[in-house]
């Protein structure tokens, strides 16, 4: 009888284990996640706006998750090299990356052959921050406002030039869009990166350019570059007198760039949810908010589904821009 009771107890224990196993397996990937450092791939070089946002977020998420979030800059090809690195990584939550309007908006619209699919190869985690971009002219250009600059450009088609970080870059696409909307013709001077573009805009070799506000603000404060418009939801706190494109009558320019978090496609949803929660907690910290304000950033935290919709909307917007401007590259 005792043996029978023992056998029944063993069978009951096995049955209970079998019932619990699927639940334990389901939470398995996130149960002890993270158990080692997480790599955060930034598809641009150190010191740029994407890098600034990534490092700010990584510092806070490291504390929240209890494991280091290590920034890994993989710049080149307008962000395509780093984005491809994220897409090819193991979908285990230990490689995540920054997605931008370049990598997940203008690049898919402009380049025929990308080493990644912006929709199929990624699992959105959350959008993080928007940072305004600003249209600036060299201080020698005789235009104090965008209205005056448009009048100058219309009176002298092809005379005034603009710099971009490269053909097909976001800076190129944005000014092509603006030229189309404003009915002006500017000469495009492409560079291999934003650094040289800014250098020549400062030196007067080119007349105008557009770039993220944190990169251009020091030169605006020095009086070497003059801001004429910001691409953002609203005016930048640090440039309260500079109107948005929408205020100027160019709502089709959109509302500026954003920086978000993505993981490789196939990353388990419990891990995505854990990263989303950690990012949102980081984004609510007072010192994070203070630093965000210092670079004129706006919080963009949302759900993975909402971020996926924003990515699709960016691709659609820049596909239309590329078509109008006839920009298509291999």
C-alpha positions as CSV (number, residue, x, y, z in Angstrom):
1,X,0.0,0.0,0.0
2,X,2.9,2.3,0.9
3,X,4.5,1.5,-2.4
4,X,1.3,2.3,-4.3
5,X,1.0,5.7,-2.5
6,X,4.6,6.5,-3.4
7,X,4.0,5.6,-7.0
8,X,0.9,7.8,-7.2
9,X,2.8,10.7,-5.6
10,X,5.6,10.3,-8.1
11,X,3.1,10.3,-11.0
12,X,1.3,13.3,-9.6
13,X,4.6,15.2,-9.3
14,X,5.5,14.3,-12.9
15,X,2.1,15.5,-14.1
16,X,2.5,18.8,-12.2
17,X,6.0,19.3,-13.7
18,X,4.7,18.5,-17.2
19,X,1.9,21.1,-16.7
20,X,4.2,23.7,-15.4
21,X,6.9,23.1,-18.0
22,X,5.3,25.0,-20.9
23,X,4.8,28.1,-18.7
24,X,8.3,28.0,-17.5
25,X,9.6,27.5,-21.0
26,X,7.5,30.4,-22.3
27,X,9.1,32.8,-19.8
28,X,12.4,31.1,-20.2
29,X,14.1,33.7,-22.5
30,X,13.2,36.6,-20.2
31,X,13.3,34.8,-16.8
32,X,16.9,35.6,-16.1
33,X,17.4,38.2,-18.8
34,X,19.8,39.8,-19.0
35,X,22.5,37.5,-17.6
36,X,25.4,39.2,-19.4
37,X,26.1,42.7,-21.0
38,X,24.0,43.9,-23.9
39,X,25.5,45.4,-27.1
40,X,23.8,48.5,-28.4
41,X,24.8,49.0,-32.0
42,X,24.8,52.6,-33.2
43,X,24.9,52.7,-37.0
44,X,26.8,56.0,-37.0
45,X,30.1,57.3,-35.7
46,X,30.8,58.5,-32.2
47,X,29.9,62.1,-31.3
48,X,26.8,62.5,-33.6
49,X,23.2,62.9,-32.5
50,X,22.4,59.2,-32.7
51,X,25.4,58.4,-30.6
52,X,24.5,61.0,-28.0
53,X,21.0,59.6,-27.6
54,X,22.3,56.0,-27.4
55,X,24.9,56.7,-24.7
56,X,22.4,58.6,-22.6
57,X,19.9,55.7,-22.8
58,X,22.6,53.0,-22.3
59,X,23.9,54.6,-19.1
60,X,20.4,54.6,-17.5
61,X,19.3,51.2,-18.9
62,X,22.5,49.6,-17.5
63,X,21.4,50.6,-14.0
64,X,17.8,49.5,-14.5
65,X,18.7,46.1,-16.0
66,X,21.6,45.3,-13.7
67,X,23.9,44.6,-16.6
68,X,26.0,46.9,-18.8
69,X,24.5,48.2,-22.0
70,X,27.6,48.8,-24.2
71,X,27.5,51.2,-27.1
72,X,29.2,49.8,-30.3
73,X,29.6,52.3,-33.1
74,X,29.3,50.7,-36.6
75,X,29.1,53.7,-38.9
76,X,29.3,53.8,-42.7
77,X,27.1,53.8,-45.8
78,X,24.6,56.2,-44.3
79,X,23.9,53.8,-41.4
80,X,23.4,50.7,-43.6
81,X,26.4,48.9,-42.2
82,X,25.3,49.2,-38.6
83,X,21.7,48.4,-39.4
84,X,22.8,45.3,-41.2
85,X,24.8,44.3,-38.2
86,X,21.7,44.5,-36.0
87,X,19.6,42.6,-38.5
88,X,22.1,39.7,-38.7
89,X,22.6,39.3,-34.9
90,X,21.2,36.5,-32.9
91,X,17.7,37.2,-31.8
92,X,18.4,36.7,-28.1
93,X,18.3,40.2,-26.7
94,X,22.0,40.6,-26.4
95,X,22.4,42.7,-29.5
96,X,20.0,45.6,-30.0
97,X,20.4,48.8,-31.9
98,X,19.4,52.3,-32.8
99,X,17.0,52.9,-35.7
100,X,16.7,56.3,-37.2
101,X,14.8,58.1,-40.0
102,X,17.9,57.4,-42.1
103,X,18.2,53.7,-41.5
104,X,14.5,53.0,-41.4
105,X,13.1,55.8,-43.6
106,X,15.2,57.5,-46.3
107,X,17.6,54.6,-46.9
108,X,14.9,52.1,-47.8
109,X,13.3,54.7,-50.1
110,X,16.4,55.7,-51.9
111,X,18.7,52.7,-52.1
112,X,17.7,49.8,-54.4
113,X,20.0,47.3,-52.7
114,X,20.1,47.4,-49.0
115,X,21.8,44.7,-46.9
116,X,18.7,44.6,-44.7
117,X,14.9,44.8,-44.9
118,X,13.7,47.6,-42.6
119,X,10.5,45.8,-41.7
120,X,11.1,42.1,-41.9
121,X,14.6,42.1,-40.3
122,X,13.8,44.0,-37.1
123,X,11.6,43.8,-34.0
124,X,10.7,47.3,-32.9
125,X,11.2,48.0,-29.1
126,X,10.3,51.6,-28.7
127,X,10.9,55.0,-30.2
128,X,13.0,57.1,-27.9
129,X,13.6,60.7,-28.9
130,X,13.1,63.2,-31.6
131,X,15.8,65.8,-32.2
132,X,15.1,68.8,-34.5
133,X,17.2,69.3,-37.7
134,X,17.9,72.9,-38.7
135,X,18.3,74.5,-42.1
136,X,21.3,76.9,-41.9
137,X,23.1,79.3,-44.2
138,X,26.6,80.7,-44.0
139,X,26.5,84.1,-42.3
140,X,27.6,85.7,-45.6
141,X,24.4,84.8,-47.4
142,X,22.2,87.9,-47.7
143,X,19.1,86.4,-46.2
144,X,17.9,86.8,-42.6
145,X,14.7,84.7,-43.0
146,X,13.6,81.7,-45.0
147,X,11.3,83.9,-47.0
148,X,14.3,86.1,-48.1
149,X,16.3,83.0,-48.9
150,X,13.6,81.5,-51.1
151,X,13.3,84.9,-52.9
152,X,17.1,84.9,-53.5
153,X,17.1,81.3,-54.8
154,X,14.2,82.0,-57.1
155,X,15.9,85.0,-58.5
156,X,19.2,83.0,-59.1
157,X,18.3,79.4,-60.0
158,X,21.3,77.1,-59.4
159,X,23.5,79.8,-57.9
160,X,23.1,78.9,-54.3
161,X,24.5,75.5,-53.1
162,X,23.7,73.1,-50.3
163,X,25.9,70.5,-48.7
164,X,24.8,67.0,-47.7
165,X,26.6,64.1,-45.9
166,X,26.3,62.2,-49.2
167,X,24.0,61.5,-52.2
168,X,20.9,59.8,-50.9
169,X,21.5,60.8,-47.3
170,X,18.7,62.1,-45.1
171,X,20.1,65.7,-45.4
172,X,20.0,65.3,-49.2
173,X,16.5,64.0,-49.2
174,X,15.2,66.7,-46.9
175,X,16.5,69.5,-49.0
176,X,15.4,67.9,-52.2
177,X,11.9,67.7,-50.6
178,X,12.1,71.4,-49.6
179,X,13.3,72.5,-53.1
180,X,10.3,70.8,-54.6
181,X,7.8,72.3,-52.1
182,X,9.3,75.8,-52.3
183,X,9.9,75.8,-56.1
184,X,13.6,76.6,-55.9
185,X,16.7,75.1,-57.5
186,X,19.8,74.8,-55.3
187,X,23.1,73.1,-56.4
188,X,23.7,69.9,-54.4
189,X,27.3,69.4,-53.2
190,X,27.6,65.9,-51.6
191,X,30.3,65.0,-49.1
192,X,31.5,61.8,-47.5
193,X,30.0,62.5,-44.1
194,X,28.5,65.4,-42.1
195,X,31.9,66.6,-40.7
196,X,33.3,67.9,-44.0
197,X,29.9,69.3,-45.0
198,X,29.8,71.4,-41.9
199,X,33.4,72.5,-42.3
200,X,32.7,73.8,-45.8
201,X,29.4,75.4,-44.8
202,X,31.3,77.3,-42.1
203,X,34.0,78.3,-44.6
204,X,31.5,79.5,-47.2
205,X,32.5,77.0,-49.8
206,X,28.8,76.0,-49.8
207,X,25.9,78.3,-48.9
208,X,23.5,76.1,-46.9
209,X,22.9,72.7,-45.3
210,X,20.6,70.9,-43.0
211,X,21.8,68.9,-40.0
212,X,20.7,67.8,-36.5
213,X,20.5,70.8,-34.2
214,X,23.0,69.5,-31.5
215,X,25.7,69.4,-34.2
216,X,25.1,72.9,-35.6
217,X,24.1,74.8,-32.4
218,X,27.6,75.7,-31.4
219,X,28.2,77.3,-34.8
220,X,24.9,79.1,-34.7
221,X,25.8,80.5,-31.3
222,X,29.1,81.7,-32.7
223,X,27.3,83.5,-35.5
224,X,29.0,81.6,-38.3
225,X,25.8,79.8,-39.4
226,X,22.3,81.4,-39.5
227,X,19.3,79.2,-38.8
228,X,16.3,79.8,-41.1
229,X,14.0,76.8,-40.2
230,X,13.7,73.8,-37.9
231,X,12.3,70.5,-38.8
232,X,10.4,69.5,-35.7
233,X,7.0,69.2,-34.0
234,X,7.5,72.7,-32.5
235,X,10.1,75.4,-32.2
236,X,13.3,74.5,-30.5
237,X,13.7,76.0,-27.0
238,X,17.2,77.0,-27.8
239,X,16.1,78.7,-31.0
240,X,12.8,80.3,-30.0
241,X,12.8,82.8,-32.9
242,X,13.3,80.2,-35.7
243,X,10.1,78.9,-37.2
244,X,9.3,75.3,-38.1
245,X,8.8,74.3,-41.7
246,X,5.1,73.8,-40.9
247,X,4.8,77.4,-39.7
248,X,6.4,78.5,-43.0
249,X,3.8,76.7,-45.0
250,X,5.7,73.5,-45.7
251,X,3.9,70.9,-43.6
252,X,4.8,68.2,-46.1
253,X,8.4,68.4,-44.8
254,X,7.2,66.3,-41.9
255,X,8.1,66.6,-38.2
256,X,11.8,65.8,-38.0
257,X,14.0,62.9,-37.2
258,X,13.7,60.3,-34.4
259,X,15.9,57.8,-32.7
260,X,14.5,54.5,-31.6
261,X,15.4,51.0,-30.3
262,X,15.1,47.8,-32.4
263,X,16.2,44.2,-32.0
264,X,16.7,41.5,-34.6
265,X,13.5,39.9,-35.9
266,X,12.6,36.8,-33.9
267,X,13.6,38.2,-30.6
268,X,11.2,36.8,-28.0
269,X,8.4,39.1,-27.1
270,X,9.0,38.8,-23.3
271,X,12.5,40.2,-23.9
272,X,11.2,43.0,-26.1
273,X,8.7,43.9,-23.4
274,X,11.5,43.9,-20.7
275,X,13.6,46.2,-22.9
276,X,10.7,48.5,-23.6
277,X,9.9,48.8,-19.9
278,X,13.6,49.5,-19.0
279,X,13.9,52.2,-21.8
280,X,10.7,53.9,-20.6
281,X,11.9,53.9,-17.0
282,X,15.2,55.4,-18.1
283,X,13.4,58.1,-20.2
284,X,11.5,59.2,-17.1
285,X,14.6,59.8,-14.9
286,X,15.1,63.5,-14.0
287,X,18.7,63.7,-15.2
288,X,17.9,62.0,-18.4
289,X,15.1,64.5,-19.0
290,X,17.5,67.3,-18.2
291,X,20.1,66.1,-20.8
292,X,17.3,65.5,-23.3
293,X,16.2,69.1,-23.0
294,X,19.8,70.3,-23.4
295,X,19.9,68.9,-26.9
296,X,16.3,70.1,-27.7
297,X,15.1,66.5,-27.6
298,X,11.4,65.4,-27.3
299,X,10.4,62.1,-25.7
300,X,9.0,59.6,-28.2
301,X,8.5,56.6,-26.0
302,X,5.7,54.2,-27.3
303,X,4.8,50.6,-27.8
304,X,6.5,48.2,-30.3
305,X,3.4,48.3,-32.4
306,X,3.2,52.1,-32.4
307,X,6.9,52.4,-33.3
308,X,6.4,49.9,-36.2
309,X,3.7,52.2,-37.6
310,X,6.1,55.2,-37.4
311,X,8.8,53.3,-39.3
312,X,6.3,52.4,-42.1
313,X,5.1,56.1,-42.2
314,X,8.8,57.3,-42.6
315,X,9.4,54.8,-45.4
316,X,6.2,56.0,-47.2
317,X,7.1,59.7,-46.8
318,X,10.6,59.3,-48.1
319,X,9.5,57.0,-50.9
320,X,7.3,59.9,-52.1
321,X,10.2,62.3,-51.7
322,X,12.6,60.1,-53.7
323,X,10.1,59.7,-56.4
324,X,9.4,63.4,-56.8
325,X,13.1,64.3,-56.7
326,X,14.1,61.2,-58.9
327,X,16.6,60.0,-56.3
328,X,17.4,56.3,-56.6
329,X,20.7,54.7,-55.9
330,X,22.2,51.2,-56.1
